[in-house]
């Protein structure tokens, strides 16, 4: 066996191992305990474009970003602001390996979090009223089908010119 073919065999073995681990994660995965919605600040939002021509501005408070070691879910508070200043605030999680999002709670105008009853994982590609979670995944929460390497990396990507409005 040549060094080249040995190297190729090692890479193939690593790739197969990664796919096997992904399959195990898909089959044996269980969501960990979800922390309560964190406090957030609209003054610290890192904004990104969801769709051209949209009047809503979407942003994430970087202080609310968490990557769970238990289940690999990226959790955050998302704020959608209209031109009139009205806000829709959601506590969500993204599961990058399956390209799914879940809304855990919504913030009311009275300043209270309301838990979403029977919250379920939905495809990032499903027809929803908004594609904010998909764009957030693409903007930095996910690295293809893997979660971002760190909260610091998500923040760096959100601050880059590529994703700022």
C-alpha positions as CSV (number, residue, x, y, z in Angstrom):
1,X,0.0,0.0,0.0
2,X,1.4,3.4,-1.0
3,X,1.3,6.4,1.3
4,X,-1.2,8.0,-1.0
5,X,-3.6,5.0,-0.9
6,X,-3.1,4.7,2.8
7,X,-4.0,8.4,3.3
8,X,-7.1,7.9,1.1
9,X,-8.1,4.9,3.0
10,X,-7.7,6.8,6.3
11,X,-9.9,9.7,5.0
12,X,-12.5,7.2,3.8
13,X,-12.5,5.6,7.2
14,X,-12.9,8.9,9.0
15,X,-15.7,9.9,6.6
16,X,-17.5,6.6,7.3
17,X,-17.0,7.0,11.0
18,X,-18.5,10.5,10.9
19,X,-21.5,9.3,9.0
20,X,-22.0,6.4,11.4
21,X,-21.8,8.9,14.3
22,X,-24.4,11.1,12.6
23,X,-26.7,8.1,12.1
24,X,-26.4,7.1,15.8
25,X,-27.1,10.7,16.8
26,X,-30.2,10.7,14.6
27,X,-31.5,7.4,15.9
28,X,-30.6,7.7,19.6
29,X,-31.0,11.5,20.0
30,X,-33.1,12.8,22.9
31,X,-33.6,16.5,23.6
32,X,-32.2,17.6,26.9
33,X,-33.9,19.7,29.5
34,X,-34.7,23.1,27.9
35,X,-33.6,26.0,30.0
36,X,-36.2,28.8,30.6
37,X,-36.2,31.7,28.1
38,X,-33.3,34.0,28.9
39,X,-33.6,37.8,29.4
40,X,-32.8,39.7,26.2
41,X,-31.9,43.2,25.0
42,X,-33.2,44.7,21.8
43,X,-30.3,47.2,22.0
44,X,-27.7,44.4,21.4
45,X,-29.4,42.6,18.5
46,X,-27.2,41.3,15.7
47,X,-29.4,41.7,12.7
48,X,-29.4,39.8,9.4
49,X,-31.5,39.8,6.2
50,X,-34.1,37.1,5.9
51,X,-35.5,38.1,2.5
52,X,-35.0,41.0,0.1
53,X,-37.8,43.5,0.2
54,X,-39.0,42.3,3.7
55,X,-40.0,45.2,5.9
56,X,-39.1,43.2,9.0
57,X,-35.7,43.3,10.6
58,X,-34.6,40.1,12.3
59,X,-32.0,39.9,15.0
60,X,-30.5,37.7,17.8
61,X,-29.3,39.0,21.1
62,X,-25.8,37.4,21.4
63,X,-26.2,37.1,25.1
64,X,-29.0,34.6,24.6
65,X,-27.0,32.2,22.3
66,X,-26.3,28.9,23.8
67,X,-25.1,25.6,22.3
68,X,-26.1,22.7,24.4
69,X,-23.5,20.0,25.0
70,X,-26.3,17.6,26.0
71,X,-28.3,17.6,22.8
72,X,-26.4,19.8,20.3
73,X,-29.3,22.3,20.0
74,X,-28.4,25.9,19.3
75,X,-30.9,28.0,21.4
76,X,-31.5,31.7,21.1
77,X,-33.9,34.6,21.3
78,X,-35.0,35.9,17.9
79,X,-36.6,39.4,17.5
80,X,-38.5,40.5,14.5
81,X,-39.1,44.2,14.4
82,X,-41.5,46.0,12.0
83,X,-41.0,49.5,10.6
84,X,-43.5,50.8,13.2
85,X,-41.5,49.3,16.0
86,X,-43.8,46.4,16.8
87,X,-41.9,43.3,17.8
88,X,-42.4,39.6,17.7
89,X,-40.0,37.8,20.1
90,X,-39.4,34.0,20.1
91,X,-37.3,31.6,22.1
92,X,-36.2,29.0,19.6
93,X,-33.8,26.1,19.1
94,X,-32.2,24.8,15.9
95,X,-31.1,21.2,15.5
96,X,-28.5,21.5,12.7
97,X,-28.0,17.8,12.1
98,X,-31.7,17.4,11.0
99,X,-32.3,20.9,9.8
100,X,-35.1,21.5,12.2
101,X,-36.4,24.4,14.4
102,X,-38.6,24.5,17.4
103,X,-40.2,27.5,19.0
104,X,-40.3,27.0,22.8
105,X,-41.9,30.3,23.9
106,X,-43.2,33.7,22.6
107,X,-42.8,37.0,24.5
108,X,-45.9,39.0,25.0
109,X,-46.3,42.8,24.9
110,X,-47.0,42.5,28.7
111,X,-43.4,41.4,29.1
112,X,-44.2,37.7,29.9
113,X,-43.0,34.6,28.1
114,X,-45.8,32.2,27.0
115,X,-44.7,28.6,26.5
116,X,-45.7,27.2,23.1
117,X,-48.0,24.3,23.9
118,X,-47.0,21.0,22.3
119,X,-44.0,22.6,20.6
120,X,-42.6,20.3,17.9
121,X,-39.6,20.2,15.7
122,X,-40.3,21.4,12.2
123,X,-38.2,21.4,9.1
124,X,-36.3,24.6,8.4
125,X,-37.4,24.1,4.8
126,X,-41.2,23.7,5.6
127,X,-43.5,26.4,4.4
128,X,-43.8,28.7,7.3
129,X,-44.8,32.4,7.5
130,X,-41.1,33.3,7.9
131,X,-37.8,31.8,6.9
132,X,-35.9,33.5,9.7
133,X,-34.7,30.3,11.3
134,X,-33.3,29.0,8.0
135,X,-31.5,32.2,7.4
136,X,-30.1,32.2,10.9
137,X,-28.9,28.7,10.4
138,X,-27.2,29.7,7.2
139,X,-25.9,33.0,8.8
140,X,-23.8,31.1,11.3
141,X,-25.8,28.9,13.8
142,X,-25.0,25.8,11.6
143,X,-22.0,24.7,9.6
144,X,-23.8,22.6,7.0
145,X,-25.4,19.9,9.1
146,X,-23.2,20.4,12.1
147,X,-23.8,23.0,14.8
148,X,-21.5,26.0,14.9
149,X,-18.2,25.3,16.7
150,X,-18.9,28.0,19.3
151,X,-21.1,30.9,20.3
152,X,-18.1,33.2,19.5
153,X,-18.1,31.8,15.9
154,X,-21.8,32.5,15.5
155,X,-21.4,36.0,16.7
156,X,-18.4,36.6,14.4
157,X,-20.3,35.4,11.4
158,X,-23.4,37.5,12.3
159,X,-21.1,40.5,12.6
160,X,-19.5,39.9,9.2
161,X,-20.6,42.2,6.3
162,X,-22.1,39.1,4.5
163,X,-25.0,38.9,7.0
164,X,-25.5,42.4,8.4
165,X,-28.2,44.7,7.1
